[in-house]
Amino acid sequence: MTQAVGVDGGTGAEAVGGDWRVAVEPGDDVVAKAASVRPSGRQLAWLALERTAFLHFGVNTFTGQEWGYGDEDPELFQPEDLDTDQWARELSAAGFRLAILTVKHHDGFVLYPSKLTTHTVASSTWRAGQGDVLRDFVTSMRAHGLKVGLYLSPADEHEPTYANGSQRRPREIGDLTLPATDYGAFMLGQLHEVLTGYGPIDEIWFDGSLGRIPDDRAEHYDFDSWYTLIRTLSPDTVIANCGPDVRWVGNETGLAREDEWNVVPVRIDRERVDVLPTYDAPDLGGRPALENTTQAWLQWWPAEVDVSIRPGWFFHDDERPKAPDELMAIYGESVGRGAVLLLNIPPDRRGHLPAEDVAVLREWASMIERDWERPLPARRDGEVLEFDEPAEVARLALAEDLRHGQLIEEVVVEAEQEDGWRRIAGCGTVGAKRLITLPAPVTARRFRVRVLRARATPHLTTIDLYGNA
């Protein structure tokens, strides 16, 4: 029997035409069950974003650290000319649709004047102790039409209650009573502050870092209570990475798998979701992975591909950004494989996106527009596209209607030649988007895409052909 469980209440959570999480029991046809899993409304909307931005900014920006220790003097935080409008303008111009700010990294330093800790911007003389980076960020992103995401590290090297060995007990937060450790209650308070003081928030991003605490003394995070609070206060918020809505792809190099499946086997602990078997497995949702699953959960859990434009995540003077061609390759192997790209662009010590990085972003956006946003005007009849005269085609884009699930396992692309239809390309699954560059441009009047294998009746919504720009 199909059984749905988990933190899924609220607007946008209902799966489209099925369940977003189902149980696998011995004897199940796991492939057929995977074909029945559907995304929630919030997951569908998130997949449509395609390009999202990460902004690592905090006290580490001024110490040169990638991972702080929690004992940094807040006075070090002194951006000379914080300009979140510049961030928003450049991100919007580069095609980003959502931006995520590191409101709190592992060092525990908070970019808004929290009432729960003194390790914040309010303890710096920057703006006479009245500064609030989060407020500026939220205001600027919304003014320029970008959605707002927040990174709140579960690890906190500064907070005294972190990993103090306390037990879970009922804690009151707003109108809710939720089980939490001392530190879990602290995090509930921070989540309550940002959701009630800065909302609406479109995405909250957690990672699984445990800080520098030894494993046998590490904090067992109260994800279940944190997620219940988020769903209660902000039901449309996407909970990413360790959360139920979005998963980490498994690397920080910008690459999705050749066949990246949205439905994957998972294990769940206090609503923290982890993939089976491991994040770096070459196949998470293909037939071999599913057929080896005997007892677990199957979940619609799309991949977010995070990578930094520079070698580090925070700004460092001696680092340079990737070239536009490198970003194009990353785009093709993330968005072009059905995932959402999360590109980190770290603000500098002035509080600006660096000019070098901005120049790269602008050229990269122009390259995407040139190659992937001007399809040739072909007529479509089913899976066949036809031109009045022979056309030279160099690339194509495919997409499934994910309201029916991710079902396609193999497709072939063909061009009609004098001696009949000839294969010119092919791929495995399609998903939200599949970008294919042909080995060499092909000239023909008619092209077609044939689905060779699918888990159920496929729904191919997009077939776009592109010339040789």
C-alpha positions in Angstrom: 0.0 0.0 0.0 1.2 3.5 -0.8 1.7 5.5 2.4 2.6 9.2 2.6 4.3 10.6 5.7 6.4 13.5 6.8 6.5 17.3 7.2 4.3 18.1 4.2 1.5 20.2 5.6 0.5 23.6 4.3 0.0 25.5 1.0 2.0 24.1 -1.9 2.8 20.8 -0.3 0.3 18.6 -1.9 1.8 16.4 -4.6 0.3 16.7 -8.1 -1.7 13.6 -8.8 0.0 11.4 -6.2 2.3 11.2 -3.1 5.6 12.9 -2.9 7.0 10.3 -0.4 6.0 6.6 -0.4 7.1 3.6 1.6 8.9 0.6 0.0 8.0 -2.7 1.4 9.4 -6.2 0.6 7.9 -7.6 -2.6 7.1 -4.2 -4.1 7.7 -3.3 -7.8 9.9 -0.5 -6.8 10.3 0.9 -10.4 6.5 1.1 -10.7 6.2 2.7 -7.3 8.8 5.3 -8.3 6.8 6.1 -11.3 3.8 7.0 -9.1 5.7 9.6 -7.0 4.9 13.2 -7.8 6.4 16.6 -6.8 4.7 19.0 -4.5 3.7 22.4 -5.8 6.6 24.1 -4.1 9.1 21.6 -5.6 7.7 22.2 -9.1 8.0 25.9 -8.6 11.6 25.5 -7.3 12.7 23.4 -10.3 11.5 26.1 -12.6 14.0 28.6 -11.1 17.0 26.9 -12.8 19.6 29.5 -11.7 19.9 30.5 -8.1 22.7 32.4 -6.3 24.6 31.9 -3.1 26.1 34.8 -1.2 28.7 33.8 1.4 29.2 37.0 3.4 30.0 37.4 7.1 32.9 37.8 9.6 34.9 35.3 7.5 35.0 37.8 4.7 37.2 40.0 7.0 39.3 37.3 8.6 40.1 35.4 5.4 38.8 32.1 6.9 36.5 29.7 5.2 35.3 28.3 8.5 35.5 30.5 11.5 36.0 29.4 15.1 33.2 31.4 16.8 35.6 33.6 18.9 36.0 36.3 16.3 35.5 39.9 17.5 32.3 41.3 15.9 34.2 44.6 15.5 36.0 42.9 12.5 32.8 43.1 10.5 33.2 46.5 8.7 31.9 46.5 5.1 33.0 49.9 3.7 30.1 50.4 1.3 27.5 47.6 1.6 25.4 47.8 -1.5 22.8 45.0 -1.6 21.1 46.8 -4.5 24.2 46.2 -6.5 24.0 42.5 -5.7 20.3 42.3 -6.7 20.8 44.3 -10.0 23.7 42.1 -11.1 22.1 38.9 -10.1 18.8 39.7 -11.8 20.7 40.8 -15.0 22.5 37.5 -15.0 19.3 35.5 -15.0 19.2 34.4 -11.3 15.7 34.1 -9.8 16.5 33.5 -6.2 19.5 34.4 -3.9 20.5 32.8 -0.6 22.4 34.8 2.0 24.6 33.1 4.7 22.7 34.7 7.6 24.7 32.5 10.0 27.7 30.3 9.1 29.4 27.8 11.4 31.1 30.6 13.4 27.7 31.6 14.7 28.0 35.3 13.7 24.6 36.6 12.7 23.9 39.2 10.0 20.9 40.7 11.8 20.5 42.1 15.3 19.2 38.9 17.0 17.9 39.0 20.5 19.2 35.6 21.2 22.9 36.2 20.9 25.4 39.1 21.0 27.5 37.6 18.3 25.9 39.8 15.6 26.3 42.9 13.5 24.8 44.9 16.3 28.0 44.3 18.4 30.1 46.0 15.7 30.5 49.7 15.4 29.6 49.3 11.7 26.7 51.7 11.1 26.9 52.6 14.8 25.6 49.2 15.8 22.4 49.8 13.9 23.3 47.7 10.8 21.1 44.9 9.5 22.5 43.1 6.5 19.5 40.7 6.3 17.1 43.6 6.2 19.0 45.3 3.4 19.3 42.0 1.5 15.6 41.1 1.7 14.6 44.6 0.7 16.9 44.7 -2.3 16.1 41.2 -3.6 12.4 41.8 -3.5 12.7 45.3 -5.1 14.5 43.6 -8.1 12.1 40.7 -8.4 14.3 38.0 -6.9 13.1 35.4 -4.4 14.8 35.4 -0.9 16.7 32.5 0.5 18.5 32.2 3.9 21.3 29.9 5.0 21.3 29.1 8.7 24.1 26.8 9.7 22.9 24.1 12.2 26.4 24.2 13.6 27.4 27.1 15.8 30.9 27.4 17.1 30.0 30.4 19.3 26.7 29.4 21.0 27.3 27.9 24.5 24.3 25.6 24.3 25.7 23.9 21.2 26.4 20.2 21.9 26.1 20.7 25.6 24.6 17.3 26.1 21.1 18.5 27.0 18.0 16.3 26.4 15.0 17.0 24.3 12.1 18.3 26.2 9.0 20.4 25.3 9.8 24.0 24.3 7.4 26.8 23.7 7.9 28.9 20.6 5.1 31.2 19.5 1.9 29.2 19.6 3.7 25.9 19.3 5.2 23.4 21.8 8.0 21.4 20.2 10.6 18.9 21.5 14.2 20.3 21.4 17.5 20.3 23.2 18.8 23.6 24.6 20.5 24.3 21.3 17.6 23.1 19.3 15.4 25.6 21.2 18.0 28.3 20.3 17.7 27.5 16.7 13.9 27.5 16.9 14.2 31.0 18.3 16.4 32.2 15.4 14.1 30.6 12.9 11.2 32.4 14.5 13.0 35.7 14.4 13.8 35.5 10.6 10.5 34.1 9.6 8.4 36.6 11.5 10.7 39.6 11.1 11.8 39.2 7.5 9.3 37.0 5.7 8.1 35.8 3.4 11.2 33.6 2.9 11.3 31.5 -0.2 14.0 29.0 0.7 15.8 28.0 3.9 19.1 26.2 3.4 20.6 23.8 6.0 23.6 21.7 5.8 24.6 18.7 7.9 27.8 20.0 9.4 28.4 19.1 13.0 31.1 21.7 13.7 34.3 20.6 15.3 32.6 18.5 18.0 33.7 14.8 18.1 31.0 12.5 16.7 30.3 10.9 20.1 29.4 14.3 21.6 27.9 15.9 18.5 24.5 17.7 18.6 21.7 15.6 17.3 19.8 18.2 15.4 16.1 18.8 16.0 15.2 19.0 12.4 11.7 17.6 12.9 10.8 20.5 15.2 12.6 23.1 13.1 10.7 22.0 10.0 7.4 22.0 11.8 8.0 25.6 12.8 8.9 26.5 9.2 5.9 24.8 7.8 3.6 26.5 10.4 5.0 30.0 9.9 5.8 29.9 6.2 4.3 26.9 4.5 5.5 27.9 1.0 9.2 28.0 2.1 11.4 25.4 0.3 13.5 23.6 2.9 16.8 22.6 1.1 19.7 20.2 1.5 18.9 18.2 4.7 15.3 19.2 4.3 12.4 17.4 2.7 12.1 19.6 -0.5 15.5 19.7 -2.1 18.7 17.6 -1.9 22.4 18.2 -2.3 23.7 16.7 -5.5 26.7 15.2 -3.7 29.6 17.4 -4.8 30.6 21.1 -4.9 32.0 21.1 -8.5 28.8 22.1 -10.3 28.1 18.7 -11.9 24.8 16.7 -11.8 24.8 13.1 -12.8 24.4 12.2 -16.4 21.0 10.8 -15.4 19.8 12.8 -12.4 16.5 11.3 -11.1 14.1 13.3 -8.9 12.7 10.2 -7.2 15.3 8.5 -5.0 15.4 6.0 -2.1 16.0 7.8 1.2 16.3 7.3 4.9 14.7 9.7 7.4 15.8 10.6 11.0 13.9 13.4 12.7 12.8 14.5 9.3 16.5 14.9 8.2 16.5 13.1 4.8 19.5 11.3 3.4 19.9 9.4 0.2 20.6 5.7 -0.1 23.3 4.5 -0.4 25.5 7.6 -0.5 25.5 11.1 -2.0 28.5 10.3 -4.2 26.9 7.2 -5.7 26.9 7.4 -9.6 23.2 6.4 -9.7 20.6 7.4 -7.2 17.3 6.8 -9.0 17.9 4.6 -12.0 16.7 1.0 -12.3 19.7 -0.6 -10.7 19.4 1.7 -7.6 15.7 1.1 -7.3 15.9 -2.6 -7.9 18.4 -2.9 -5.0 16.0 -1.1 -2.7 14.0 -3.4 -0.5 12.8 -1.4 2.5 13.1 2.4 2.7 11.2 5.4 1.4 11.0 6.7 -2.1 10.8 10.5 -2.3 10.5 13.2 -4.8 13.8 15.0 -3.9 15.3 17.1 -6.8 18.9 18.0 -6.9 20.5 21.3 -6.2 24.0 21.7 -7.6 26.2 24.1 -5.6 29.5 25.5 -6.7 31.4 28.7 -6.2 32.5 31.1 -8.9 35.9 31.3 -7.0 37.9 28.6 -5.4 36.6 29.5 -2.0 33.1 30.2 -0.7 34.0 33.5 1.0 35.9 36.3 -0.7 39.7 36.2 -0.8 41.8 38.8 -2.5 44.2 36.3 -4.1 41.4 34.3 -5.8 40.0 34.8 -9.3 36.6 33.9 -10.7 36.0 31.1 -13.2 35.9 32.0 -16.9 32.5 32.3 -18.7 33.3 29.1 -20.7 33.7 27.2 -17.4 30.3 28.5 -16.2 28.8 27.4 -19.5 30.1 23.9 -19.0 28.7 23.9 -15.4 25.3 25.2 -16.7 25.1 22.4 -19.3 25.9 19.8 -16.6 23.6 21.1 -13.9 20.5 22.9 -15.4 21.1 20.9 -18.6 20.7 17.6 -16.6 17.5 18.6 -14.8 18.9 20.1 -11.7 18.9 23.6 -10.3 22.2 25.5 -10.2 23.3 27.3 -7.0 26.2 29.5 -7.9 28.1 31.2 -5.1 29.3 34.8 -5.8 30.9 36.1 -2.6 30.7 39.8 -1.8 34.0 41.5 -1.1 35.0 43.5 2.0 33.4 46.7 0.6 30.1 44.8 0.5 30.0 44.7 -3.4 30.0 41.8 -5.8 33.5 42.1 -7.2 33.9 43.7 -10.6 35.7 40.7 -12.1 32.9 38.4 -11.0 30.3 40.8 -12.4 32.0 40.9 -15.8 32.0 37.1 -15.9 28.4 36.9 -14.9 27.4 39.3 -17.7 29.3 37.4 -20.4 28.0 34.1 -19.1 24.3 35.3 -19.2 24.9 36.6 -22.8 26.2 33.1 -23.8 23.2 31.4 -22.3 20.9 33.7 -24.1 22.8 33.2 -27.4 22.8 29.4 -27.2 19.7 28.4 -25.3 17.1 31.1 -25.4 16.4 31.6 -29.1 14.8 28.4 -30.5 14.3 28.0 -34.2 10.7 28.5 -35.4 9.7 24.9 -36.2 6.2 23.4 -36.4 5.6 20.6 -34.0 3.4 17.6 -34.6 3.7 15.2 -31.7 7.4 14.4 -31.4 8.2 15.6 -35.0 9.5 19.1 -35.7 9.3 20.4 -39.3 10.8 23.4 -41.1 9.7 24.9 -44.5 13.2 24.7 -45.7 16.2 22.6 -44.4 17.6 24.1 -41.2 21.0 23.6 -39.5 20.5 22.4 -35.9 23.3 22.3 -33.4 21.6 21.9 -30.1 18.2 20.9 -28.6 16.4 21.2 -25.3 13.9 18.6 -24.0 11.6 18.7 -20.9 9.1 16.4 -19.3 5.8 17.5 -17.7 6.8 16.6 -14.2 3.2 16.9 -13.0 3.0 13.3 -14.3 6.3 12.3 -12.7 9.8 11.7 -14.1 9.2 8.8 -16.4 11.5 8.8 -19.5 14.5 6.5 -19.3 15.9 6.8 -22.8 15.3 8.9 -25.9 16.8 9.2 -29.3 16.9 12.2 -31.6 16.7 11.7 -35.3 16.9 13.8 -38.5 15.3 12.8 -41.8 17.8 12.4 -44.5 17.5 11.2 -48.2 17.9 7.6 -47.1 15.5 7.9 -44.1 15.6 8.8 -40.4 19.1 8.9 -39.0 20.0 9.0 -35.3 22.0 12.2 -34.4 21.9 12.1 -30.6 20.3 10.5 -27.6 20.2 10.5 -23.8 18.8 8.8 -20.8 16.2 10.5 -18.6 14.9 14.0 -19.4 13.3 15.5 -16.3 12.9 19.2 -15.8 15.3 20.0 -18.7 17.8 18.2 -20.8 20.2 20.1 -23.0 21.9 18.3 -25.8 24.7 19.6 -28.0 25.2 17.6 -31.2 28.7 16.4 -32.1 28.3 18.4 -35.3 25.5 20.6 -36.7 22.9 18.6 -38.8 20.9 20.1 -41.6 17.4 18.7 -42.3 13.9 19.7 -42.8 12.4 17.3 -40.3 13.6 16.2 -36.9 12.0 13.9 -34.3 12.5 12.6 -30.8 11.5 9.1 -29.9 11.1 7.7 -26.4 12.7 4.3 -26.4 12.0 3.5 -22.7 9.8 4.9 -20.0 8.4 3.8 -16.7 4.8 4.8 -17.7 3.2 6.9 -20.4 5.7 9.8 -20.9 4.7 13.4 -21.3 7.4 15.3 -23.3 6.4 18.9 -23.2 9.4 20.7 -24.7 11.4 20.0 -27.9 13.3 23.1 -28.9 15.9 23.2 -31.7 18.7 25.7 -31.8 21.0 26.8 -34.6 24.7 27.2 -34.6 25.1 30.5 -32.9 
